[in-house]
Amino acid sequence: AVVSTQSTGINENASHLQTESQVVYIFKLVSPFLRQWRNGTQRKQILYSLYQVMFSLLSENSASNPDLFVDFMYFIKYIYVGDEFKSMLERHLPSLPTNVASKLKFCGADKSD
């Protein structure tokens, strides 16, 4: 019940995350529970919301440590979602700073690329 409440709260409040430190705080809260969520759809919704927030902060160039977000995006891709977020990533890449986009270009690449 706590996990369900936590995931609902994150999805509903993701739009209120406006600073890098807020997102990092949520990472610290959520990360230990990611493997425990039995509902894969619920987990993907949370991760999708976090991706959206990270893209927003990265595109505004307001993240003081963008590599932290890049690392977390790769972690999410390779551990939880595979290529399911590829279209979202490709949609956001052009709006990101060049140095961040170059680091994330392989996150959206197929295994055959």
C-alpha positions as CSV (number, residue, x, y, z in Angstrom):
1,A,0.0,0.0,0.0
2,V,2.9,2.4,0.8
3,V,4.5,1.7,-2.5
4,S,1.3,2.3,-4.4
5,T,0.7,5.6,-2.5
6,Q,4.3,6.6,-3.2
7,S,4.1,5.9,-6.9
8,T,0.8,7.7,-7.3
9,G,2.2,10.7,-5.4
10,I,5.2,10.8,-7.7
11,N,3.2,10.7,-10.9
12,E,0.8,13.4,-9.7
13,N,3.5,15.7,-8.5
14,A,6.2,15.3,-11.1
15,S,5.3,18.5,-12.7
16,H,6.1,20.3,-9.5
17,L,9.7,19.2,-9.5
18,Q,11.6,22.2,-10.7
19,T,15.1,21.9,-9.4
20,E,17.9,19.5,-9.7
21,S,18.1,18.9,-6.0
22,Q,14.3,18.0,-5.9
23,V,14.8,15.4,-8.6
24,V,17.9,14.0,-6.9
25,Y,15.9,13.7,-3.7
26,I,13.1,11.8,-5.5
27,F,15.7,9.5,-7.0
28,K,17.0,8.7,-3.6
29,L,13.5,8.0,-2.4
30,V,12.4,5.9,-5.4
31,S,15.5,4.0,-6.4
32,P,15.4,1.4,-3.6
33,F,11.8,0.5,-4.5
34,L,12.1,0.3,-8.2
35,R,12.8,-3.5,-8.2
36,Q,10.0,-4.1,-5.6
37,W,7.2,-2.7,-7.7
38,R,5.5,-5.8,-9.1
39,N,3.3,-3.7,-11.4
40,G,5.6,-3.0,-14.4
41,T,3.1,-0.5,-15.8
42,Q,3.2,1.5,-12.6
43,R,7.0,1.5,-12.5
44,K,7.2,2.6,-16.1
45,Q,4.7,5.4,-15.5
46,I,6.9,6.7,-12.6
47,L,10.1,6.4,-14.7
48,Y,8.4,8.1,-17.6
49,S,7.5,11.0,-15.3
50,L,11.0,11.2,-14.0
51,Y,12.4,11.2,-17.6
52,Q,10.1,14.1,-18.5
53,V,11.3,16.1,-15.5
54,M,14.9,15.4,-16.4
55,F,14.4,16.4,-20.0
56,S,12.8,19.6,-18.9
57,L,15.7,20.5,-16.6
58,L,18.3,19.5,-19.1
59,S,16.6,21.4,-22.0
60,E,16.5,24.5,-19.8
61,N,20.2,24.0,-19.1
62,S,19.5,24.4,-15.4
63,A,21.1,21.2,-14.2
64,S,24.5,21.9,-12.6
65,N,25.4,18.3,-13.0
66,P,23.8,17.0,-16.2
67,D,25.9,13.8,-16.1
68,L,24.0,12.7,-13.1
69,F,20.8,12.7,-15.1
70,V,22.5,11.1,-18.1
71,D,23.7,8.3,-15.9
72,F,20.3,7.8,-14.4
73,M,18.7,7.7,-17.8
74,Y,21.0,5.0,-19.0
75,F,20.4,3.1,-15.8
76,I,16.6,3.3,-16.3
77,K,17.0,2.1,-19.9
78,Y,19.2,-0.8,-19.3
79,I,17.7,-2.1,-16.1
80,Y,14.0,-1.3,-16.5
81,V,12.6,-0.1,-19.8
82,G,14.8,-1.2,-22.7
83,D,13.8,0.7,-25.8
84,E,10.3,1.7,-24.6
85,F,11.3,5.3,-24.1
86,K,13.2,5.6,-27.3
87,S,10.6,7.7,-29.1
88,M,10.4,10.1,-26.2
89,L,14.2,10.4,-26.1
90,E,14.4,11.0,-29.9
91,R,11.8,13.7,-29.6
92,H,13.7,15.5,-26.8
93,L,17.3,15.2,-28.1
94,P,17.1,18.2,-30.4
95,S,16.1,20.5,-27.5
96,L,19.0,19.4,-25.3
97,P,22.4,21.2,-25.1
98,T,24.9,19.6,-27.5
99,N,27.1,18.1,-24.9
100,V,24.1,16.4,-23.2
101,A,22.6,15.3,-26.5
102,S,25.9,13.7,-27.6
103,K,26.0,11.7,-24.4
104,L,22.4,10.5,-24.7
105,K,22.5,9.6,-28.4
106,F,23.4,6.0,-27.6
107,C,20.6,5.8,-25.1
108,G,18.1,5.9,-28.0
109,A,20.1,3.7,-30.3
110,D,19.0,0.2,-31.2
111,K,21.2,-2.7,-30.3
112,S,22.0,-3.1,-34.0
113,D,23.1,0.6,-34.4
